[in-house]
Amino acid sequence: MLFDFGQPTDGIFQSGFIVEDIDVAIEQFSARLKIGPWTTIRDVGPHGATYRGEPAQAIVHVAFGFSGHLVYELIQQVNDVPSPYRDVIDGRGYGFHHFGYATPAFDQAVGAMAAAGFENIGGVEMPDLRLAYIDTRDVLPGMVELIEANESVNASFTAIWKASIGERGEPAPAPTAPPSVPRS
């Protein structure tokens, strides 16, 4: 099956990048790769998130844009705490981070990755969003972000895709994310 934005509900639909400055990255990805328009969520807090079995503390800005039917995600971590993003930044710097892989069988997919020897290093558990970062960097150029394919994910990314092809009627709603937190 396909999401309404044309990508599989059981396969890769997203490519994620860690960036140093989200505003500069949006400008560069737009100008050089014709991706956009972008939906940006700032100061996404750690609510519902874990990192290596503990509550996560990372705060990030995220932006989502389309080129064709593929979602591009830009992530800027704004605090200096351990996270799946900081693992990559500290290991090799900014750049490609993950393949976003949708699955309607989330628990089974996470279990299959564990059975294959890949570590689940963190994720998010909320009513409308479940995702897990699986560390596949020893066999792939980045991690796999397993994302539960559900109606909320479909609605959010379909609205962003429609905006990218000119069906702008209303602003695209932000994808479901942990609540933003005030920065101190």
N, C-alpha and C positions, 0 to 999 in steps of 0.2 A: 504494500500500500504506500501511498504518497501523502505527505502533508499537503495542505492546500497551496503551499508555496513551491511545490514541485520537487521536493526532495524526499527520499525514502524515510519511512517511519522505522526502518530497521537497517540503518546504514549511516554512512558519513553524510552530514549535512552542514558542517561548520568547520572552519579553520580558525584557530585561536593564536594570538600573538601577544607577547608581553612587550610593553612599550615604556619608555622612560617618561614621556610626556604625551598624554592622550590627545591634547589639542593639536600638537605638532604632528602626531601620527595620523590623526583624522585628515589633516590638511594634505599630508604626503600621500596617503592611500587614495584619497579622492583625486588629487591632481595627477598622480602617476599611474594609478590602476583603475580609475573611473569607478570606484566603489562609493556607494552612498545613494541617498542621503543617510545620515547616521542617527541612531537613537542612542542617547548617552544617559547613563545613570551614574551619578557621582556619590561618593561616600557610602558605598554598599558595605554594610557592617557584617560582622561575623555571626549574626543570629542564625541559628540552625546549622551552622557550619562546623566541621571538624577538620583537624589536621593531625595525622599520625595518632589517631585514637583519642585526642584531647579536644576540648572546645577551641575553635580557631579564634585568632585575634586579628587577622589581616583585614584591612580596610582598603577597598579598591574603587577605582573609577572603571566603568566598562562602557564600551560603545559597540553597537551592532550595525552593520551595513551589508548590503547585498551587491553582488555582481552576478547577473543572471539569477540563478536559483540558489547559489551558495552563500551562506551566511559567513561573514568575516567578523570576528570578535577581537576587539582590542582591549587589553587589560593593563591598567597602571596601578601597581600597589603603592599606596601613599604613606604607609608606615613601614618601619623596618623591623618586622617580626617574622618568625619562621612561617612558611606557607608553601603550597605547591608552586607558586609563582617565584618566590624567593629561591627555592631549590634550583630553578632553571637560571635565574639571574646570577646567582652565586656560582653556578657550575660552568656557564658559558656565555652569560650576558643576555641582552635583550634579543628578541626575535621570535621565531616559531615556538609555540608552547604545546598545542594539542590539536588532535583531530576530534571534533565533536561527533560522537556516534550515538544516534537515537536508537532506542530499543523499547518495544512495548513489553518486553519481559525483563525488566530492570534487575530484579533480584537474581534471576537465573544468569543474566549476563555478567553481573558482578561475581557470582559464584564460579562461573566458567573461567573468568580471568584469574581468579585466585587459584583454581585447580590447575591452571596452566603455569602457575608460578609467578604471576605478576601481582605486585603489592598495590592495594588500595590505600593511597596516602592521604585522602581527604575527600570531603564532599559536602553536600547540602541535603538536608531532610526537612522539607516543608510540605504542607498539604498539596500545593499545586506544582511543586518542583522537587525532583530528586535527581541528584547527579553525583558521580563518583569520579575522581581523578585516579586513573590506573597508571602506574609508572611502567611504561613500555620503552623507556629511553635506551635500553640495551639492545633492542631489536628494531625500533622505529626512530625516526628523527625527533620524536616528541612523545608526549603522553597521549593517552586516550581518555577523553572525558565522556563517560557513559551518561546519557541523559534520558530519563524516562519519557517516552513518547506519549503525550496525553493531550487533551483538548486545550489546556491552558498554553502549553508550549506551541501548539499549532496556531492558536489564535494570535498570540503575541508576535511570532515570527511572520505569519501571513500578513499582518497589518504593516509590519516594517517592509516586507517585500512589496506590497501594493504601493506604498509610498515611493519605493525606489523605481517603480515603473510608471509613476505618474498618477496613480489612483489615490489622490491625496485627501479626498473629502474631509476626513478628520485626522488629527495628528495620530501617528502610530502609538498605541499604548506601549509602555515599557514592558519588556518581558518580566515575568515573575522573578523577583529577587528578594533576598533577605532585606529587611527594612534598612534604609539609610540611617546612619548615625551622625550626630553632630561631631565635628572634629574639634579637638581641643588645641 
